[in-house]
Every structure is written in C-alpha cells, then in structure tokens.
Amino acid sequence: MNLAKILCCTLVLGALSVNCSFAAIRLVAPSSAGKGNAFVAEARSDIPTDQFRFLWRGGAYNAKAHHDENGEWIAQILLPVPLNE
C-alpha cells in the first residue's frame, strides 16, 4: 500500500492575520505499511499551531502539536492499516 497517495494532513490554524506568509508544512510517513500494521505519521510546521488534523481512510483525527527545540511545531499519530486491504 502506497501511503503517500492515501495519507492527507491539513493544518488547523486559529485566526489568521491579514498579512501572513505561507506555512511550510511537512508530512513524514513510511512509503508503505503491511496489512494489519500501524504506522507513525508526523506533521511539522514552521508557524505555531495548536493541532494538526490527519485525514485517513474516511476519518479525521486531531493530534496536539508541540513546539520542539528546532522551532517547529510537531504532531504525531499512530494510524492503522486494516487487514482486509
């Protein structure tokens, strides 16, 4: 299963100011995962956010973001791959 084609992540931001720059958002996930296994998906942003929303297999899952020592906002989530894929 090619997760890059299936996994989608959107950044949930609070109020946006009129003068804002585009956010650099990166999604880190394995290129594949076996049936019945779970994988870690990670979202990173260079602008502050409270959470990320991961869209996976018809569901929406929120993950709380934290600020790391490199100045990025990061959230991780464990997502399953069904046995019947």
Order of alpha helices (4+ residues) and beta strands (2+ residues): alpha-beta-beta-beta-beta-beta-beta-beta
